[in-house]
Structures are given as structure tokens and as C-alpha cells.
Amino acid sequence: MIVPKIKDVMPADQRTLIVTFDNGKRKRYDVKKLLIKEMYSPLKDKGFFKNVKIEPGGYAVYWNDMIDISEYELWQNGIDIDI
């Protein structure tokens, strides 16, 4: 299975990302399930959460060197959004 790369990411609210992939599909991804892991706990801060970026090549979104989410996770577990 070929997973599309991330083209754009936007925080929709304090716990949700809207991710656009290079094939034109958009998905909503709720990070709430990740917050139980200590490494993701900084994402509870609204200001920090809004600073999400795309890694070069579109292979993940990230906040710093320690916190990222892969394109595979976002693609597989995100919910399709109609354009």
C-alpha cells in the first residue's frame, strides 16, 4: 500500500488536525488518543499544539524533535472529510 504524503496540515481545534494529502484527500485526525503517552503531553497546551509543521518530504507532521505523527498514522486513522 502506498501512503500519500502530507501536503498541508492545520490545527482545527485543541485536539484535532485537518491533514491534506498530495492525492487531494483530506482527513480529520484526533490526537486525543495519543495524549495518554508522556511524549505527547506537551500537545495538551493549545499554543504549542497550534505550532504543527510538516516534515520535509511530507512524511510526518511535527512540533519539535521529540514529537511527531507519521503520514501512515494520519492516513490510516484519520477520518475522511468531503471536499
C-alpha positions as CSV (number, residue, x, y, z in Angstrom):
1,M,0.0,0.0,0.0
2,I,1.3,3.4,-1.0
3,V,0.5,6.1,1.5
4,P,0.2,9.6,0.2
5,K,2.5,12.3,1.5
6,I,1.3,15.2,3.6
7,K,0.7,18.4,1.6
8,D,-0.9,20.6,4.3
9,V,-1.8,20.5,8.0
10,M,-4.0,22.8,10.0
11,P,-5.0,22.6,13.7
12,A,-8.8,22.6,13.7
13,D,-9.1,22.9,17.5
14,Q,-7.0,22.0,20.5
15,R,-7.1,18.3,19.8
16,T,-7.8,17.9,16.0
17,L,-5.7,18.2,12.9
18,I,-7.0,18.7,9.3
19,V,-4.5,17.0,7.0
20,T,-4.4,17.4,3.2
21,F,-2.5,14.7,1.3
22,D,-0.8,15.0,-2.1
23,N,-3.6,12.9,-3.7
24,G,-6.1,15.6,-2.8
25,K,-7.8,13.7,0.1
26,R,-8.4,15.5,3.4
27,K,-8.7,13.8,6.8
28,R,-9.5,14.8,10.3
29,Y,-7.2,13.3,12.9
30,D,-8.0,13.5,16.6
31,V,-4.8,13.4,18.7
32,K,-6.6,12.8,22.0
33,K,-5.8,9.1,22.0
34,L,-2.1,10.0,21.9
35,L,-2.2,12.3,24.9
36,I,-2.0,9.3,27.3
37,K,1.6,8.8,26.2
38,E,4.0,11.1,28.1
39,M,5.9,12.1,24.9
40,Y,2.7,13.7,23.5
41,S,1.7,15.5,26.8
42,P,3.0,18.9,25.5
43,L,0.2,18.8,22.9
44,K,-2.3,19.5,25.7
45,D,-1.0,23.1,25.5
46,K,-3.2,24.9,23.0
47,G,-0.4,27.3,21.9
48,F,2.1,24.5,21.4
49,F,-0.4,22.4,19.5
50,K,-1.0,25.2,17.0
51,N,2.6,25.2,16.0
52,V,2.4,22.0,14.0
53,K,4.6,21.8,10.9
54,I,5.1,19.3,8.0
55,E,8.4,17.4,7.8
56,P,10.3,17.9,4.5
57,G,9.0,15.4,2.0
58,G,5.6,15.1,3.7
59,Y,6.4,12.0,5.8
60,A,5.1,13.3,9.1
61,V,3.8,16.3,11.0
62,Y,5.9,17.5,13.9
63,W,6.1,20.0,16.7
64,N,9.7,19.5,17.8
65,D,12.5,17.0,17.6
66,M,10.6,14.7,20.0
67,I,7.0,14.9,18.9
68,D,5.7,13.8,15.5
69,I,3.0,11.8,13.8
70,S,3.7,9.8,10.7
71,E,1.8,10.2,7.4
72,Y,0.9,6.5,7.8
73,E,-0.8,7.0,11.1
74,L,-2.6,10.1,9.9
75,W,-3.8,8.3,6.7
76,Q,-4.9,5.1,8.3
77,N,-6.6,6.5,11.4
78,G,-7.8,9.9,10.1
79,I,-11.5,10.3,9.2
80,D,-12.2,11.3,5.6
81,I,-13.5,14.8,5.0
82,D,-15.6,15.6,2.0
83,I,-14.1,18.5,0.0
